[in-house]
Amino acid sequence: MGAYLDLSDAERAALKLIEDQCRRELEKMKQADLQIRERVKLWDACYARKCTERIELAHKKSGFTDWMPRAPGSAFKPK
């Protein structure tokens, strides 16, 4: 079934060179992917921190210190 191609030495060398270039490019892409994943983790942490800081600042400006439920199913009122 598997027919082997009869390649000349120059063709084999050219294919080997292309294969090596592709392998190096794949390694570069893997490294770039890892760096992007790290940046995404840092961005997510920064975004979560800023959201928390915004909420805390809004509570500080409004004078709310904590939330206490009035009754089950009812609205919440500030402490």
C-alpha positions in Angstrom: 0.0 0.0 0.0 2.6 2.6 1.1 4.5 3.6 -1.9 7.9 5.1 -1.1 9.1 8.0 -3.2 12.6 7.7 -4.6 14.2 11.0 -3.6 17.6 12.3 -4.6 20.0 13.3 -1.9 19.3 17.0 -2.6 15.6 16.5 -2.3 16.1 14.6 1.0 18.3 17.4 2.3 15.7 20.0 1.3 12.9 18.2 3.0 15.0 17.7 6.1 15.8 21.5 6.1 12.1 22.3 5.8 11.2 19.8 8.6 13.8 21.4 10.9 12.5 24.9 10.1 8.9 23.8 10.9 10.1 22.2 14.1 11.8 25.5 15.2 8.7 27.5 14.2 6.5 25.1 16.3 8.8 25.6 19.3 8.6 29.4 18.9 4.8 29.2 18.7 4.7 27.0 21.9 6.8 29.6 23.7 4.6 32.4 22.5 1.5 30.5 23.6 2.9 30.1 27.1 3.8 33.8 27.3 0.3 34.7 26.2 -1.2 32.4 28.8 0.8 34.0 31.5 -0.2 37.5 30.4 -3.9 36.4 30.4 -3.5 35.1 34.0 -2.0 38.4 35.0 -4.7 40.4 33.2 -7.5 38.4 34.8 -6.0 38.9 38.3 -5.6 42.6 37.7 -9.1 42.9 36.3 -10.6 41.1 39.3 -8.5 43.3 41.7 -9.7 46.5 40.0 -13.4 45.3 40.1 -13.0 44.6 43.8 -11.4 48.0 44.4 -14.1 49.8 42.4 -16.8 48.1 44.6 -15.0 48.9 47.8 -14.6 52.5 46.7 -18.3 52.8 45.8 -19.2 51.4 49.2 -16.8 53.8 50.9 -18.2 56.8 49.1 -21.8 55.8 49.8 -21.1 55.0 53.5 -22.2 51.4 53.3 -19.9 49.2 55.4 -21.7 45.8 55.0 -25.0 44.3 53.9 -27.5 42.8 56.3 -30.6 41.0 55.1 -33.9 42.4 56.4 -36.0 39.3 55.9 -35.9 36.3 53.6 -36.8 37.3 50.1 -36.9 41.0 50.8 -34.5 43.8 49.7 -31.3 44.4 51.5 -30.5 47.5 53.6 -27.2 48.9 54.7 -26.0 48.3 58.2 
